[in-house]
Amino acid sequence: MSFYGMAVAGASLVGYPISGVIAARLGYSAVFFVGAAALGAAVLLSFMLPRYVPSAMTSAARGNTLAEARSLVTRRALVPAYACIFAQYFTFGGVVTLLPLHVEALGMGPLEVGLLLAAFSVLFVITQLPGGAISDRFGRRLPIMAGLACIIISLTTLPFLLSFAALVAVMAVYGTGYGLVFPSISALIADHTGADERGLATGLFHALLTAGVAIGAPLMGWVGARAGTDVGLMLTPVAALLALALVLLYARERSPPPSH
């Protein structure tokens, strides 16, 4: 799961600076053409994936998809994973909306915004492996709680920081929180689902990831417009705080060992 998370984080790390360069040199339309070409290459690579053959049990047990989805979302062991992935990307939606405004108010520009997001992405990438190792050795709960604490503390203090160096440091802490949480919550899906339901469980995981950004960005943008950018940034980690409460209520101290 750490390598999976590193791929996600690596895409952000590469995408932010390259998109900026493409937009500056070739215009914004070129960014979308390059993105479409990358997706086309991914489609071609998908044909190289091994074929999945569902078992007879899978076909016989495939009931109502909505009922199955409801069962997965409310499964006690999966609640922390689903709550955390939504909260993580809710906060990210708020950050990418409000951080540029905060930085602009301090007299900085797009270059500084890109560097701050790069600092986040670098730490997100490099903490995936140690985060996954801690998760395997000590259980899922410890790195999840530590990561959520990093996210909450970094985003709560961000509006009070006025120097670029301090902002880089706090965005690095934010990225560290991401790197600690992501492998563990991804592993929870594998820990607590069977092979016949893992595709749906993973689909729900990514649906909540997308929903977090889709809800967090406009909602926190609205809050920022009404109450001010700094207030919006301070309220952004509320979702992570609620996720932490659910982890404390639902997550086991240690997940069951993986089957071999």
C-alpha positions as CSV (number, residue, x, y, z in Angstrom):
1,M,0.0,0.0,0.0
2,S,3.0,2.3,0.6
3,F,4.0,2.0,-3.1
4,Y,0.4,2.6,-4.2
5,G,0.4,5.8,-2.1
6,M,3.8,6.9,-3.4
7,A,2.4,6.7,-6.9
8,V,-0.5,8.9,-6.0
9,A,1.7,11.4,-4.2
10,G,4.4,11.2,-7.0
11,A,1.8,12.2,-9.5
12,S,1.1,15.3,-7.5
13,L,4.7,16.1,-7.0
14,V,5.4,15.8,-10.8
15,G,2.1,17.3,-11.9
16,Y,2.3,20.6,-10.0
17,P,5.6,21.9,-11.4
18,I,5.2,20.4,-14.9
19,S,1.7,21.9,-15.3
20,G,3.0,25.3,-14.3
21,V,5.8,25.1,-16.9
22,I,3.5,23.9,-19.7
23,A,0.9,26.6,-18.9
24,A,3.6,29.3,-18.9
25,R,5.3,28.2,-22.1
26,L,2.4,26.8,-24.2
27,G,-0.8,28.1,-22.6
28,Y,-3.5,26.5,-20.4
29,S,-5.0,24.5,-23.2
30,A,-1.8,22.6,-23.6
31,V,-2.1,21.4,-20.0
32,F,-5.3,19.6,-20.8
33,F,-3.9,18.1,-24.0
34,V,-0.9,16.7,-22.2
35,G,-3.2,15.3,-19.4
36,A,-5.4,13.7,-22.0
37,A,-2.3,12.1,-23.6
38,A,-1.2,10.7,-20.3
39,L,-4.6,9.2,-19.7
40,G,-4.5,7.7,-23.1
41,A,-1.2,6.1,-22.3
42,A,-2.7,4.7,-19.1
43,V,-5.5,3.1,-21.0
44,L,-3.0,1.3,-23.2
45,L,-1.1,0.1,-20.2
46,S,-4.3,-1.2,-18.7
47,F,-4.5,-3.8,-21.4
48,M,-1.4,-5.4,-19.8
49,L,-3.1,-6.1,-16.5
50,P,-3.7,-9.7,-15.7
51,R,-7.2,-11.0,-16.4
52,Y,-9.5,-11.3,-13.4
53,V,-11.7,-14.3,-13.4
54,P,-14.5,-14.1,-10.9
55,S,-15.2,-17.2,-8.9
56,A,-18.5,-19.0,-9.1
57,M,-19.2,-17.8,-5.6
58,T,-18.7,-14.2,-6.7
59,S,-21.3,-14.5,-9.4
60,A,-23.8,-16.3,-7.2
61,A,-23.4,-13.9,-4.2
62,R,-23.5,-10.7,-6.3
63,G,-26.7,-9.1,-4.9
64,N,-27.9,-5.6,-4.9
65,T,-24.9,-3.3,-5.3
66,L,-26.3,-0.5,-3.3
67,A,-27.0,-2.9,-0.4
68,E,-23.5,-4.2,-0.6
69,A,-22.1,-0.7,-0.7
70,R,-24.2,0.3,2.4
71,S,-22.9,-2.8,4.2
72,L,-19.3,-1.9,3.4
73,V,-19.6,1.8,4.4
74,T,-21.2,0.9,7.7
75,R,-18.8,-2.0,8.5
76,R,-17.2,-1.1,11.8
77,A,-13.7,-2.0,10.7
78,L,-14.0,0.1,7.5
79,V,-15.5,3.2,9.0
80,P,-12.1,4.7,10.0
81,A,-10.7,4.2,6.4
82,Y,-13.7,5.8,4.7
83,A,-13.9,8.7,7.2
84,C,-10.2,9.4,7.0
85,I,-10.0,9.4,3.2
86,F,-12.9,11.8,2.9
87,A,-11.4,14.0,5.6
88,Q,-8.0,14.0,4.1
89,Y,-9.2,15.2,0.7
90,F,-11.8,17.5,2.2
91,T,-8.9,19.4,3.9
92,F,-6.9,19.3,0.7
93,G,-9.8,20.8,-1.2
94,G,-9.8,23.6,1.4
95,V,-6.1,24.1,1.2
96,V,-5.8,24.3,-2.6
97,T,-8.6,26.8,-2.6
98,L,-7.5,29.1,0.3
99,L,-3.7,28.7,0.4
100,P,-3.2,30.8,-2.7
101,L,-5.3,33.6,-1.2
102,H,-3.4,33.5,2.1
103,V,-0.1,33.5,0.2
104,E,-1.2,36.4,-2.0
105,A,-2.2,38.4,1.1
106,L,1.4,38.0,2.3
107,G,2.7,39.5,-0.9
108,M,3.8,36.3,-2.5
109,G,2.8,34.8,-5.8
110,P,2.1,31.6,-7.8
111,L,5.7,30.5,-7.6
112,E,5.5,30.4,-3.8
113,V,2.2,28.5,-3.9
114,G,3.7,25.9,-6.2
115,L,6.7,25.5,-3.9
116,L,4.5,25.1,-0.9
117,L,2.5,22.4,-2.6
118,A,5.7,20.8,-3.7
119,A,6.9,20.7,-0.1
120,F,3.7,19.0,0.8
121,S,4.0,16.5,-2.0
122,V,7.7,15.6,-1.3
123,L,6.9,14.7,2.3
124,F,3.8,12.8,1.2
125,V,6.0,10.7,-1.0
126,I,8.9,10.0,1.3
127,T,6.8,9.2,4.4
128,Q,4.8,6.5,2.6
129,L,7.3,3.7,3.1
130,P,8.0,4.4,6.8
131,G,4.3,5.0,7.4
132,G,3.5,1.6,5.8
133,A,6.2,-0.1,7.8
134,I,4.9,1.3,11.1
135,S,1.4,0.2,10.1
136,D,2.5,-3.3,9.5
137,R,4.6,-3.5,12.7
138,F,2.5,-1.7,15.2
139,G,-1.0,-1.8,13.7
140,R,-3.1,0.6,11.6
141,R,-4.3,2.8,14.4
142,L,-1.0,4.4,15.5
143,P,0.1,5.9,12.2
144,I,-3.5,7.0,11.4
145,M,-3.8,8.9,14.7
146,A,-0.3,10.4,14.4
147,G,-1.0,11.5,10.8
148,L,-4.4,13.0,11.6
149,A,-2.7,14.9,14.4
150,C,-0.1,16.3,12.0
151,I,-2.9,17.4,9.6
152,I,-4.9,19.1,12.3
153,I,-1.9,20.9,13.9
154,S,-0.4,22.0,10.7
155,L,-3.6,23.5,9.2
156,T,-4.6,25.1,12.5
157,T,-1.4,27.0,12.7
158,L,-1.0,27.8,9.0
159,P,-3.1,31.0,9.0
160,F,-0.8,32.5,11.8
161,L,2.4,32.0,9.8
162,L,3.7,35.0,7.9
163,S,7.1,33.9,6.5
164,F,7.7,31.7,3.5
165,A,10.1,29.4,5.5
166,A,7.5,28.9,8.2
167,L,4.9,28.1,5.6
168,V,7.2,25.5,3.9
169,A,7.7,23.9,7.3
170,V,4.0,23.6,8.1
171,M,3.2,22.3,4.6
172,A,5.9,19.6,5.2
173,V,4.2,18.6,8.4
174,Y,0.9,18.5,6.5
175,G,2.5,16.2,3.9
176,T,3.9,14.0,6.6
177,G,0.5,13.6,8.0
178,Y,-0.8,12.5,4.6
179,G,2.1,10.0,4.3
180,L,1.3,8.4,7.6
181,V,-2.4,8.1,7.1
182,F,-2.7,7.0,3.5
183,P,-1.0,3.5,3.6
184,S,-2.8,2.5,6.8
185,I,-6.3,3.4,5.6
186,S,-5.6,1.8,2.3
187,A,-4.5,-1.4,4.0
188,L,-7.6,-1.4,6.2
189,I,-9.6,-2.1,3.0
190,A,-7.5,-5.2,2.3
191,D,-7.6,-6.2,5.9
192,H,-11.3,-6.3,6.3
193,T,-12.8,-7.2,2.9
194,G,-12.9,-10.5,1.0
195,A,-11.6,-10.9,-2.6
196,D,-15.2,-10.9,-3.9
197,E,-16.0,-7.5,-2.5
198,R,-12.6,-5.7,-2.6
199,G,-13.3,-4.0,-5.9
200,L,-16.5,-2.4,-4.7
201,A,-14.8,-1.5,-1.3
202,T,-11.9,0.2,-3.2
203,G,-14.3,2.0,-5.5
204,L,-16.1,3.4,-2.5
205,F,-12.7,4.5,-1.0
206,H,-11.9,6.4,-4.2
207,A,-15.4,7.8,-4.5
208,L,-15.1,9.3,-1.0
209,L,-11.6,10.6,-1.9
210,T,-13.1,12.5,-4.9
211,A,-16.1,13.6,-2.8
212,G,-13.8,15.1,-0.2
213,V,-12.2,17.4,-2.7
214,A,-15.4,18.1,-4.5
215,I,-17.1,19.2,-1.3
216,G,-14.2,20.6,0.6
217,A,-13.0,23.0,-2.1
218,P,-16.3,24.9,-2.7
219,L,-17.5,24.7,0.9
220,M,-14.3,26.1,2.4
221,G,-14.1,28.6,-0.4
222,W,-17.6,29.8,0.6
223,V,-16.5,30.0,4.3
224,G,-13.4,31.9,3.3
225,A,-15.4,34.4,1.3
226,R,-17.9,34.9,4.1
227,A,-15.6,34.8,7.2
228,G,-12.2,35.5,5.8
229,T,-9.4,33.3,4.4
230,D,-7.7,32.7,7.7
231,V,-10.9,31.6,9.4
232,G,-11.6,29.3,6.4
233,L,-8.1,27.7,6.8
234,M,-8.6,27.3,10.6
235,L,-11.9,25.5,10.1
236,T,-10.6,23.2,7.3
237,P,-9.2,20.6,9.7
238,V,-12.5,20.1,11.5
239,A,-13.2,17.2,9.1
240,A,-9.9,15.6,10.2
241,L,-10.8,16.1,13.8
242,L,-14.1,14.3,13.3
243,A,-12.3,11.5,11.5
244,L,-9.9,11.2,14.4
245,A,-12.9,10.8,16.8
246,L,-14.2,8.0,14.6
247,V,-10.8,6.3,14.6
248,L,-10.7,6.4,18.4
249,L,-14.2,4.8,18.4
250,Y,-13.9,2.2,15.7
251,A,-10.3,1.3,14.9
252,R,-8.8,-1.7,16.6
253,E,-5.4,-1.4,18.3
254,R,-4.0,-3.9,15.8
255,S,-5.5,-5.2,12.5
256,P,-5.6,-8.9,12.0
257,P,-2.4,-10.3,10.3
258,P,-2.7,-10.7,6.5
259,S,-3.5,-14.1,5.2
260,H,-0.9,-16.0,3.2
